[in-house]
């Protein structure tokens, strides 16, 4: 059976700027400074075999 989920090890936690607690998953974020318009994010996701 194949699954396309991330493999997370016991104890994997990430520290993110602006968050007090450690997080198990990292949310995608994007910011821009000195921009005339809001940033545009294009997801390119390909399964690697």
Number of C-alpha atoms within 10 A of each C-alpha: 2 4 5 6 6 7 6 10 7 7 7 10 14 12 13 12 8 6 8 8 11 13 13 13 12 11 8 6 6 9 8 10 7 5 8 7 7 10 11 9 9 6 6 5 6 6 5 4 3
